[in-house]
Amino acid sequence: MTFNDIFKSSFLESVTEFSAIDTFIGLAFALAMGLFIFLVYKKTFSGVMYSSGFAMALVGLALVTTLVIMAVTSNVVLSLGMVGALSIVRFRAAIKEPMEIVYLFWAIAAGIVIGAGMIPLAVIGSVVIGGILLVFSNRKMHENPYILILNCQDGQVESAAMAMTKDAVARFAVKSKTVNASGIELTAEISMKDGETAFVNALSALEGVSSATLVSYNGDYMS
């Protein structure tokens, strides 16, 4: 091997090793799968604030993963270099909801399968996964919990407010109680009967109750 052979480039030769038609077909299916994942995420989202940037990132992630896998499968040497290059990349995006991890892996898996040429597997798998997520997201598995915050003047008012609340709700569990010079602050987790919230108005009108606040939560950000 001579000195010139070491620095000999085969870039132009490797350019002709891929098919432009196959590339466009793969990216088109990746775009379709990414948009499908985007629509399922938008339909099943149940968090506090919807992020359109994260939803669009799912589409881009499917396209980029497909492109990377196409390059890796076409050249063994390139695949080894790609592994080394990607090993130094660090992603520090905050995951707000546990389900976001599912959608991220779904977009990556769809891109990998399409890039590997197994387009029917990607389509059938995405349809099955999307159908399961839609069914379980639209099915109400349990009653949504609520947090009730009461500010009472003294213990007697607190007992009366708790008795009124227990009669109006399906479930009542005290979470915290704070006593100070200004009165008593009581926090309780409740499950309402048929979504009726009129009892909060009655609690607020009760003599000795300075405020009554009802907050809906899903259990992920409160303990």
C-alpha positions in Angstrom: 0.0 0.0 0.0 1.4 3.4 -1.0 1.1 6.8 0.6 -1.5 7.8 -2.0 -3.6 4.7 -1.4 -4.0 5.7 2.2 -5.6 9.0 1.3 -7.5 7.6 -1.7 -11.2 8.7 -1.5 -14.0 6.4 -2.5 -16.7 9.1 -1.9 -17.8 9.3 -5.6 -18.0 5.5 -5.8 -20.2 5.3 -2.6 -22.6 8.0 -3.9 -23.8 5.6 -6.6 -24.5 2.8 -4.2 -28.0 4.0 -3.2 -31.2 4.3 -5.1 -32.8 7.7 -5.3 -36.2 6.1 -5.8 -35.9 3.8 -2.8 -34.8 6.9 -0.7 -37.8 8.9 -1.7 -40.2 6.0 -1.1 -38.7 5.4 2.4 -38.8 9.0 3.3 -42.4 9.3 2.1 -43.5 6.3 4.3 -41.5 7.8 7.2 -43.4 11.1 6.7 -46.7 9.3 6.6 -45.9 7.3 9.8 -44.6 10.4 11.5 -47.8 12.3 10.7 -49.8 9.3 12.0 -47.9 9.3 15.2 -48.4 13.1 15.4 -52.2 12.7 15.1 -52.4 9.9 17.6 -50.3 12.0 20.1 -52.6 15.0 19.6 -55.7 12.9 20.0 -54.6 11.1 23.1 -52.8 14.0 24.9 -54.1 14.4 28.4 -51.4 16.5 30.0 -51.5 20.0 31.3 -50.1 21.9 28.4 -49.9 20.6 24.8 -46.5 21.1 23.1 -46.8 21.5 19.3 -43.0 21.5 19.1 -42.7 18.1 20.7 -45.5 16.8 18.3 -43.6 18.1 15.3 -40.4 16.6 16.6 -42.0 13.1 16.3 -42.4 13.7 12.6 -38.9 14.9 12.2 -37.5 12.0 14.4 -39.1 9.4 12.1 -37.6 11.0 9.0 -34.1 11.5 10.5 -34.0 7.9 11.9 -35.1 6.5 8.5 -32.4 8.5 6.7 -29.7 7.3 9.2 -30.7 3.7 9.0 -30.7 3.9 5.2 -27.1 5.2 5.3 -26.0 2.6 7.8 -27.5 -0.4 6.0 -25.8 0.6 2.7 -22.3 0.8 4.0 -20.7 -1.3 6.8 -17.8 1.0 7.3 -20.2 4.0 7.6 -22.3 2.1 10.2 -19.3 1.8 12.5 -18.5 5.4 12.1 -22.1 6.4 12.8 -22.1 4.4 16.0 -19.0 6.3 17.2 -20.4 9.7 16.1 -23.8 9.2 17.8 -22.2 7.9 21.0 -20.9 11.4 21.8 -24.2 13.1 21.3 -26.1 14.0 24.4 -29.8 14.9 24.4 -31.1 16.9 27.5 -34.8 17.5 26.5 -37.1 17.4 29.5 -39.8 14.8 29.4 -43.0 16.2 31.0 -45.3 13.2 30.6 -44.4 9.5 30.9 -46.3 8.8 27.6 -44.0 11.1 25.7 -41.3 8.4 26.1 -43.6 5.9 24.4 -44.1 8.3 21.4 -40.4 9.0 21.1 -39.6 5.3 21.0 -42.5 4.7 18.6 -41.2 7.4 16.2 -37.6 6.0 16.4 -38.8 2.4 15.9 -40.9 3.3 12.9 -37.9 5.1 11.4 -35.6 2.1 12.0 -38.0 -0.4 10.5 -38.7 1.8 7.4 -35.0 2.5 6.9 -34.3 -1.2 7.1 -36.8 -1.8 4.2 -39.5 -3.5 6.2 -42.2 -1.0 5.3 -45.2 -3.4 5.8 -44.0 -4.2 9.4 -43.8 -0.4 10.1 -47.3 0.2 8.8 -49.0 -2.7 10.5 -47.2 -2.1 13.8 -48.0 1.6 13.8 -51.7 1.0 13.1 -51.9 -1.6 15.9 -50.0 0.6 18.4 -52.1 3.7 17.4 -55.3 1.8 17.7 -54.4 0.5 21.2 -53.4 3.9 22.4 -56.6 5.5 21.0 -58.8 2.8 22.6 -57.3 3.1 26.1 -57.0 6.9 26.0 -60.7 7.3 25.2 -61.8 4.7 27.8 -62.3 6.2 31.2 -60.6 3.7 33.6 -61.3 5.6 36.8 -62.9 8.7 38.3 -60.7 11.8 38.0 -59.4 12.8 41.5 -59.6 16.3 42.8 -57.9 18.3 45.5 -60.1 20.4 47.9 -58.4 23.2 49.8 -60.4 24.6 52.7 -59.4 27.6 54.9 -61.4 27.5 58.2 -61.6 29.8 61.1 -61.3 27.1 63.9 -61.8 23.4 64.6 -65.6 23.6 64.9 -65.9 25.1 61.4 -63.5 22.5 60.2 -65.6 19.6 61.5 -68.8 21.1 59.9 -67.0 21.6 56.6 -65.7 18.0 56.6 -69.1 16.6 57.4 -70.7 18.5 54.6 -68.0 17.5 52.1 -68.2 13.8 53.1 -71.9 13.8 52.4 -71.4 15.4 49.0 -68.5 13.4 47.5 -67.9 9.7 46.8 -64.5 9.5 48.5 -62.7 11.8 51.0 -59.1 11.5 52.2 -57.1 14.2 54.1 -53.7 14.9 52.5 -52.4 17.7 54.7 -53.5 20.1 57.5 -51.9 23.4 58.4 -52.8 25.2 61.6 -51.5 28.8 62.2 -52.7 32.0 63.8 -55.0 32.9 61.0 -56.9 29.6 61.0 -56.7 26.1 59.6 -55.9 25.1 56.0 -57.1 21.6 55.1 -56.1 19.8 51.9 -58.1 16.7 50.9 -58.3 14.3 47.9 -61.9 13.7 46.8 -63.8 11.9 44.1 -67.0 13.7 43.2 -70.4 12.2 42.5 -71.4 12.6 38.8 -69.0 15.6 38.5 -71.2 17.8 40.7 -69.3 20.8 42.1 -72.2 22.7 43.7 -71.1 21.6 47.2 -68.0 23.9 46.8 -70.4 26.9 46.7 -72.1 25.7 49.9 -68.7 25.2 51.6 -67.7 28.7 50.7 -70.9 30.1 52.1 -70.5 28.3 55.3 -69.9 30.7 58.2 -66.2 30.5 59.3 -64.9 29.3 55.9 -62.8 32.0 54.3 -62.2 30.1 51.0 -62.9 26.8 49.3 -60.8 25.8 46.3 -61.3 22.7 44.0 -58.4 21.6 41.8 -58.3 18.8 39.3 -55.1 16.7 39.0 -53.9 13.4 37.6 -51.6 12.3 40.4 -48.3 12.9 38.6 -47.4 16.2 40.1 -48.9 15.9 43.6 -48.4 13.3 46.2 
